[in-house]
Amino acid sequence: MIVNVVERGNILILLEGLKNLMIEDVVILMSLINKNIQFVSGSISITENMNKQRVSMPFSEETLLFFDALSMSILKTPESKKFSDLVAFAFWCRKKHLLKFKNSKNNLDSSLGLGLLFHIAPSNVALNFAYSLAIGLLAGNNNIVRISSKPFLQVQLLLKIMNQLLENDFFSFRSKICIVQYEYNAEITGYFSSLADGRLIWGGDETIKNIRTSQLKPNGIDVGFYNRNSIAIINADNYLVHENKKYLAQYFYNDTYLNDQKACSSPSIIFWIGENKSEAKAKFWSELTELVNEKYKILANQTIDKLEKFYEVALKYECQKIATSNELITRINLLEIDQEIFDYCCGNGFFIETDIESLIEILPVCSKKLQTITYFGLDAEAIKKTIIDNGVAGCDRIVKMGNALEFNTVWDGKDLIDTFSRKIVT
């Protein structure tokens, strides 16, 4: 097992874990023990014994009750209100909401979790690890989760609340969860991977490539969530007649600025369709500017990044940088667009816009790089039909504006509950 003994300051925990190790594991432990690994939930012995623990049926009652208790505990904690993403997770993991996912599945009583999952969470989306862990637990598995060492306050608060539940009302659930922090180290990642029946890698293409050099068990299932981008389609005429444009501005803000536009599902390219595009754009950006000025802060290096990306776009495409009141919003208008435009998206309020007359004109960006289409004022089925009829490689989600970041058990086109559980056939 692996732990930073100095940081944990608890030799008894180390000895407890050592009693259950094979001699080869002791050798691994002694070689890795000074690698500065911190357990923020769980312990040495829990991690080492995870492969010996029972698995569950997907959406077991115990799991649903745990998440319902976690949801209530988050919402009852006054500090939680400071973090909109934490509140969103609390609403997402309510039993009532999770039952919607359960009720969409068949033959769950003939399924069990794979065993032990190893999750590698990204560093750019604070609470991604919580959703990944939820998938593992809902599918019936035991879980080791590596989280970023960045000091996200909402992560610290969530872990505090969760650990309190695990130490009290859900003490028996402790055997299913270990959460660790360590700076990237191939040897440590390789060790955790060798224990796992499945692995979820959330990160960029290079991260996935590097981690996949660490082998799973021979029958292990590996799912990597690679670099992807998203778009929005707005019907200008329907926008103009909408009664509450401030709500729409808030929806778009939630889709983009809450995570600095770094989430794969956050739109970076906006397609405008309809007759009165100019009028709609003026009103849309005016409403958003008012909101962004009130809520968003940008760093100097982020402003420089956006300027550099604009110059790169200008070298390749015929474009126009549209004047805005400050650097919180960067707008670039393109006459023509292709799938390579995603390479120039950098987040932090960097938007590329283009006008279209029909949905067919979004097809040039519907490569494998495209994950989500958010929309306003259009028919989702019409968008879906355009994607399917043209057999494009990209687009796995079509959601209303405001729902870009709403997590689902089907992600990147994969049913994660089915992927990380097994069917028992008779």
CORQUI-V947599 format. One record per residue. RES is the residue in three letters. OMEGA is omega in radians with two decimals (999 if undefined). Layout:
# CORQUI-V947599
res	omega
RES	OMEGA
RES	OMEGA
This chain:
# CORQUI-V947599
res	omega
MET	-3.00
ILE	3.06
VAL	2.99
ASN	-3.03
VAL	-3.13
VAL	-3.10
GLU	3.13
ARG	3.11
GLY	-3.08
ASN	-3.11
ILE	-3.12
LEU	3.11
ILE	3.11
LEU	-3.11
LEU	3.11
GLU	3.13
GLY	-3.09
LEU	-3.10
LYS	-3.05
ASN	-3.06
LEU	2.94
MET	-3.08
ILE	3.14
GLU	3.10
ASP	3.08
VAL	3.11
VAL	3.11
ILE	3.14
LEU	-3.07
MET	-3.14
SER	-3.06
LEU	-2.92
ILE	-3.13
ASN	-3.09
LYS	3.05
ASN	3.07
ILE	3.14
GLN	3.01
PHE	3.09
VAL	2.96
SER	-3.10
GLY	-3.06
SER	3.12
ILE	-3.03
SER	3.12
ILE	-3.13
THR	-3.08
GLU	-3.07
ASN	-3.07
MET	-3.14
ASN	3.12
LYS	-3.08
GLN	3.07
ARG	2.96
VAL	-3.06
SER	2.94
MET	3.06
PRO	3.13
PHE	3.10
SER	-3.11
GLU	3.13
GLU	-3.14
THR	3.13
LEU	3.12
LEU	3.09
PHE	-3.12
PHE	3.09
ASP	3.09
ALA	3.10
LEU	3.11
SER	-3.12
MET	-3.14
SER	3.09
ILE	-3.05
LEU	3.11
LYS	-3.12
THR	-3.05
PRO	-3.11
GLU	-3.08
SER	-3.08
LYS	3.12
LYS	-3.00
PHE	-3.09
SER	3.14
ASP	3.10
LEU	3.08
VAL	3.11
ALA	3.10
PHE	3.13
ALA	3.10
PHE	-3.13
TRP	-3.01
CYS	2.99
ARG	3.12
LYS	-3.13
LYS	3.14
HIS	-3.12
LEU	3.11
LEU	3.07
LYS	3.07
PHE	-3.13
LYS	-3.07
ASN	3.09
SER	-3.08
LYS	3.10
ASN	3.00
ASN	3.11
LEU	-3.13
ASP	3.05
SER	-3.08
SER	3.03
LEU	3.06
GLY	3.13
LEU	-3.06
GLY	-3.11
LEU	3.07
LEU	3.03
PHE	-3.11
HIS	3.00
ILE	-3.07
ALA	3.13
PRO	-3.14
SER	-3.03
ASN	3.11
VAL	-2.92
ALA	-2.98
LEU	3.07
ASN	-3.10
PHE	-3.09
ALA	3.10
TYR	3.11
SER	3.07
LEU	3.14
ALA	3.10
ILE	-3.14
GLY	-3.13
LEU	-3.13
LEU	3.09
ALA	3.05
GLY	-3.00
ASN	2.88
ASN	-2.88
ASN	2.91
ILE	-3.07
VAL	3.01
ARG	3.14
ILE	3.14
SER	3.07
SER	3.09
LYS	-3.04
PRO	3.08
PHE	-3.09
LEU	-3.13
GLN	3.07
VAL	3.12
GLN	3.14
LEU	3.12
LEU	3.14
LEU	3.11
LYS	-3.13
ILE	-3.11
MET	-3.13
ASN	3.08
GLN	3.09
LEU	-3.09
LEU	3.13
GLU	-3.06
ASN	-3.01
ASP	-3.09
PHE	-3.12
PHE	-3.12
SER	-3.12
PHE	-3.09
ARG	-3.08
SER	-3.09
LYS	-2.97
ILE	2.89
CYS	3.14
ILE	-3.05
VAL	3.01
GLN	3.00
TYR	3.02
GLU	-3.00
TYR	3.13
ASN	-3.06
ALA	-3.10
GLU	3.13
ILE	3.12
THR	3.11
GLY	3.13
TYR	3.13
PHE	3.13
SER	-3.10
SER	3.12
LEU	-2.84
ALA	2.99
ASP	3.12
GLY	-3.09
ARG	3.05
LEU	-3.12
ILE	3.10
TRP	-3.12
GLY	3.14
GLY	-3.10
ASP	-3.12
GLU	3.09
THR	-3.14
ILE	3.14
LYS	-3.11
ASN	-3.08
ILE	-3.11
ARG	2.98
THR	3.07
SER	-3.01
GLN	2.98
LEU	2.93
LYS	-3.08
PRO	3.14
ASN	-3.09
GLY	3.13
ILE	-3.04
ASP	3.08
VAL	3.11
GLY	3.11
PHE	-2.94
TYR	-3.13
ASN	3.08
ARG	-3.12
ASN	-3.08
SER	-3.10
ILE	3.01
ALA	3.05
ILE	-3.10
ILE	3.03
ASN	-3.03
ALA	-3.07
ASP	3.11
ASN	3.06
TYR	-3.06
LEU	-3.10
VAL	3.13
HIS	-3.00
GLU	-3.04
ASN	-3.11
LYS	3.10
LYS	3.06
TYR	3.14
LEU	3.08
ALA	3.12
GLN	3.10
TYR	-3.12
PHE	3.09
TYR	-3.14
ASN	-3.13
ASP	-2.95
THR	-2.95
TYR	-3.09
LEU	3.11
ASN	-3.13
ASP	3.10
GLN	-3.07
LYS	3.11
ALA	-3.14
CYS	-3.08
SER	3.12
SER	-3.11
PRO	3.07
SER	3.12
ILE	-3.11
ILE	3.05
PHE	3.10
TRP	3.13
ILE	-3.12
GLY	-3.04
GLU	-2.97
ASN	-3.04
LYS	-3.07
SER	3.14
GLU	-3.13
ALA	3.13
LYS	-3.11
ALA	-3.12
LYS	-3.11
PHE	-3.08
TRP	3.08
SER	3.12
GLU	-3.12
LEU	3.14
THR	3.13
GLU	-3.13
LEU	-3.12
VAL	3.12
ASN	-3.11
GLU	-2.91
LYS	-2.92
TYR	3.06
LYS	-3.13
ILE	3.13
LEU	-3.10
ALA	-3.12
ASN	3.08
GLN	3.09
THR	3.12
ILE	3.11
ASP	-3.11
LYS	3.12
LEU	3.11
GLU	3.13
LYS	3.09
PHE	3.13
TYR	3.10
GLU	3.09
VAL	-3.10
ALA	3.11
LEU	-3.05
LYS	-3.01
TYR	2.96
GLU	-3.00
CYS	3.11
GLN	3.04
LYS	-3.05
ILE	-3.10
ALA	3.05
THR	-3.03
SER	3.11
ASN	-3.06
GLU	3.12
LEU	3.09
ILE	3.03
THR	-3.12
ARG	3.09
ILE	3.13
ASN	3.11
LEU	3.08
LEU	3.10
GLU	-3.02
ILE	3.08
ASP	-3.04
GLN	-3.13
GLU	-3.12
ILE	3.12
PHE	-3.12
ASP	-3.06
TYR	-3.13
CYS	-3.02
CYS	3.10
GLY	3.11
ASN	3.13
GLY	-3.14
PHE	-3.02
PHE	3.05
ILE	-3.09
GLU	3.02
THR	3.14
ASP	3.08
ILE	3.10
GLU	3.11
SER	-3.10
LEU	3.11
ILE	-3.04
GLU	3.04
ILE	-3.01
LEU	3.14
PRO	3.13
VAL	-3.09
CYS	3.05
SER	3.11
LYS	3.12
LYS	-3.07
LEU	3.09
GLN	-2.95
THR	2.95
ILE	2.97
THR	-3.05
TYR	2.96
PHE	3.04
GLY	3.11
LEU	3.10
ASP	-3.12
ALA	-3.13
GLU	3.10
ALA	3.09
ILE	3.14
LYS	3.13
LYS	3.11
THR	-3.14
ILE	-3.05
ILE	-3.10
ASP	-3.10
ASN	3.02
GLY	-3.07
VAL	-3.07
ALA	-3.02
GLY	-3.13
CYS	3.10
ASP	-3.09
ARG	3.01
ILE	-3.03
VAL	3.10
LYS	3.04
MET	-3.09
GLY	-3.09
ASN	-3.06
ALA	-3.06
LEU	-3.11
GLU	-3.03
PHE	3.14
ASN	3.11
THR	2.94
VAL	-3.05
TRP	-3.06
ASP	3.08
GLY	-3.10
LYS	3.01
ASP	-2.98
LEU	3.07
ILE	3.10
ASP	-3.09
THR	-3.03
PHE	2.94
SER	-3.12
ARG	3.11
LYS	3.08
ILE	-3.01
VAL	3.07
THR	999
